[in-house]
Amino acid sequence: MMLLSVSTGDKQMSDLNWEATYAIARSLHQDHPDVDLEEVSLEMIYQWTLALPGFSDDPDLVNDAILLSIYQEWYEEINPL
């Protein structure tokens, strides 16, 4: 997982990339708290990730394994053991 955070006074700016699956999952959960994950497709995860304010990676570098990893992280975040 890779998340670069730069503090700029009282603001925090994060650069999300495809390797930051946990950070992406948390951001998606914050942006879509009431979504039923059983209704979420990989395409939805892809589009929502690209729309995240801190996302700054090449959209062409993603694959299904990365999107599934984001989904799994999100699922585990809302369904802890």
N, C-alpha and C positions, 0 to 999 in steps of 0.2 A: 504494500500500500504506500502510495506517495502523495503527500499533501504538503504543499508549500504555503506557509502563512506568513504574511508580512504585515506587521502592525504599523499603522499610520495614524498615530494619535489615538483618538477614540474609535476610529474605523479599523476594521480588519478586512484585508483583501486576500482571498484564497484563489490559487490557481489549481483547478481540478483537471485531472487528465484521466485517461482510461485505466491507468494502474490504480487509481484511488477509488476502488470499488466500494469500500465501506463508507468513505466520505460522500460519494455520490448517492449511495443508498440512503444515508441519513438526510441528505439535502432533499432527495425526492420524497422521503417520508414527511418531511416538514412542509414541502410544497403541496403534497397530496395526502393529507392525513386520513381522509375518510374513504380512500379508494379501496375496493375489494381486490386484493392481489390475484385472486382467481380469474379476474376479468382483465388483468393487465397483460398485454402482449410484449414481446421483445421489441417490436417496432415502437410501441408507446414509450418504453424505457429509453430507447434510442433517441426519440424526438424530445422527450422531457429532459434528458441529460444534456442534449445540445442547447436547450433553452435555459439551463442553469446559468445564473449571472457569473459564477466563477469558473465556468468550464472553458478551457482554452487549448484543447487538443484537436488533432486532425480527425474529422469525422470518418475518414476512409480507413483509419487504423483499427476500428472496432471489428469484433467478430462475435459470433453467437456465444462463445465461451465466456467472453467478457460480460456480455449482457446477462447471461445466466448467473454469473457471479454477483453482479449487482442485484439481481432479483433475489438470490439466496441471502445476501447480506441484509436486504430489506426485510425479507421474510423472518429471518432470525432476530432482527431488531424489534419487530412487533410481536414475535412469538418466542420470548426467552424461555430457556429450559427451566 
